[in-house]
């Protein structure tokens, strides 16, 4: 659905890929990470600013449709990882 200036990015598929949240367990994380590897609309890009400088494994993605950027941070218990939009 377009808004009044013709922008469809508010309904982009990247916003529906997963709720912005942490992961319930390792299986949840690995399933989501694998889905990103096969995604047509989310492509890996270089990380330019780490979420936390404590050695967490982090990957960034950019949506090829709306150009939003997303970060995926691997869990490191008790930290449950995160999938969030980079603003």
N, C-alpha and C positions, 0 to 999 in steps of 0.2 A: 504494500500500500504506500503510495506516495503522499508526502505532506504537501503543503501549499506551495513550496518552492521546488518540488520535483525530487526531493531527496528520499531515497528508499532505504538508506543505511540504518534507520531505526528498526527495521524488520529484517536485517541481514541474518543470514544463516549462522554466522559466527556468534551471534548473541544467543542462539538456541542450541549451540553445541553442548554446553554444560552450564549449570548454574555456577556462578562465581562462588567458589567455596574450597574447602580442603577436601581430602579424600578419606573415606571411611576405613580403608585398609590398603595393603600393598596391591592386592588384586584389582581393586578399584583404580588405583593409580596406573598400573601397567595396562589395563584395558583401555583407559582413556589415552595414554601415551601412544599406544598402538593405533588407535583410531586417528590420531593426529598424523602419524606416518603415512596413512592412506588417504588423508584429506586432500580434496581437490582445491578447496578454498582457503586453507590455512597453510602457509609456507614458512619454513624455518628461516629466521634472519639472525644476524649476529646480536649477541647480548651487549648492550652498551652501558648498563648500570645495574649491578647486582641487587637483588632483593635484600640480601643480608650477606655481609662479607665474612662468612664463617664456614666456607667450603661446601655449601649446598649446591647440588647439581641443578642448574637452571637453563631453560631453553626458551627462546622467544619465537613468536610466530606473528605473521602479518596476514590479515585477511585480504585476499586478492580482489574481493568485491568492494568493500567499504574502506579498506586500508587501516582498520583498527589494529592495534598491536596488543598482543597477549603474552603473559609470562606463565610458564609452567615450572614450578619448583618441586623437586622430588622430596618426598617425606624423609625426615630424619628424626625418628621418635625421640621425644614426645611430640615434636612438630609434625603435623599431618600433611605437609605440603600445601600447595596452593595453585589454583588456576584463576587468574584475574586479568582484567584489562589494564594496560599500561596507559596512564593519563599524562 
